[in-house]
Amino acid sequence: MKEYPFQRLADTNARFAERLKEAACRVIDSGWYLMGPETKAFEEELALFLGTGHAVGTANGLEAIRLTFKALMELGRLKPGDGVLVPANTFIASVLPLTQLGLKPRPVDPDYSTMSVSLSMMADAADADTRAALPVHLYGFPAYDAEGLERLKNAGIIIVEDNAQAIGAEINVSGRDTSIRTGSIGDAAAISFYPAKNIGALGDAGAVVTSDPVLAETVRQLSNYGGSRKYRYDFQGFNSRMDEMQAAMLRVKLPDTVAERDRREASAQEYDRAITNPLITKPPRDRHFRQAWHQYVVRCSRRDELAEHLRHNGVETMIHYPLPPHRQRCYEGKIVGHFPVADRLADEVLSLPIANITPYDAKEISSIINRFK
Ligand SMILES: Cc1ncc(COP(=O)(O)O)c(C=O)c1O
């Protein structure tokens, strides 16, 4: 029986292996391991790719979110107690930095058909205490609509994108020839280069991107104990920098971002075409979006049985995510409200293999899915 692992990171990195080794040797021989030429070059290349003007390497994606919000607070643009809109069905790392900084997460229940919270949905949920929004491009599906963006901007709400899962995703803005990339929509965006991401480091890494030079500089200082000059500190900062080794690895992989998205798109198209089982709901499509397909997520009311059927037939799956933040013990009594769609999605979602598979594999996996009764 052919096995379909969910993702083997050695396979993910195989196509880059020689160049990664060369880059690693270059860093080792340079003797420069932090805040050096690799990080500087990677930041420039990332900012150029996203068209944001500025990028600051961070230790990981959670820290990218935390540093962005902390910088907004240091700059007086946010204060403790301010409400921040966030999807109810996101990964815990979207919410942890908010509560850790004394901000108030305001979960917004997602739309069942897109599994996502659009900017319009966030604008609808905003109240007098809302000062910021953290849209999440979950699974690589852009949380974007032009009207919602306009409404949030007009309400003076700061937009920080959680672009951890969507590097390479694009939006075709109607009436314009060009596309915009997720990560360049809001006031700033956080990116994760966790090894299993579409563009993954060989360890932890992340970045903050923004067109705002003051915000970028504040994030940079906060990531480096709170100062720009050695032994002089303007802020009570953190040690949360990207290191030279990860930057060198990412410089090898960043130019592959669009090709990686398109490889995933080819497999996603095959899943879309070949899955015909009426018990399964396939992921959303929007003709204005080029999704990054970080995950290919189907829904099924008998999800656990479906996962078992797939496992029995050699297909490894995962659940993103089995328990939303508001139902985690760490937020018991701290995040209040009912989020029935997020709860339902947590019971129904199942991620199929999408990294490292071919459209032919997607076809084979689809025929296994179609045999599920
Ligand atoms: C939506 C989302 N936000 C934030 C993060 C945090 O990124 P990291 O794992 O690099 O800390 C991740 C990834 O794990 C994520 O998927």
The ligand as a MOL file (V3000), in Angstrom:
LIG
                    3D

  0  0  0     0  0            999 V3000
M  V30 BEGIN CTAB
M  V30 COUNTS 16 16 0 0 0
M  V30 BEGIN ATOM
M  V30 1 C -2.1020 31.6000 12.1250 0
M  V30 2 C -0.7720 31.5310 12.8230 0
M  V30 3 N -0.3820 32.5610 13.5810 0
M  V30 4 C 0.7950 32.5650 14.2120 0
M  V30 5 C 1.6610 31.5030 14.1210 0
M  V30 6 C 2.9180 31.5440 14.9300 0
M  V30 7 O 4.0700 31.3200 14.1810 0
M  V30 8 P 5.3230 30.5790 14.8600 0
M  V30 9 O 5.0250 29.1150 14.8910 0
M  V30 10 O 6.4410 30.8980 13.9250 0
M  V30 11 O 5.5270 31.1730 16.1980 0
M  V30 12 C 1.3230 30.4130 13.3080 0
M  V30 13 C 2.2210 29.2670 13.0860 0
M  V30 14 O 2.5390 28.4350 13.8150 0
M  V30 15 C 0.0530 30.4140 12.6700 0
M  V30 16 O -0.3310 29.3820 11.9330 0
M  V30 END ATOM
M  V30 BEGIN BOND
M  V30 1 1 1 2
M  V30 2 1 2 3
M  V30 3 2 2 15
M  V30 4 2 3 4
M  V30 5 1 4 5
M  V30 6 1 5 6
M  V30 7 2 5 12
M  V30 8 1 6 7
M  V30 9 1 7 8
M  V30 10 2 8 9
M  V30 11 1 8 10
M  V30 12 1 8 11
M  V30 13 1 12 13
M  V30 14 1 12 15
M  V30 15 2 13 14
M  V30 16 1 15 16
M  V30 END BOND
M  V30 END CTAB
M  END
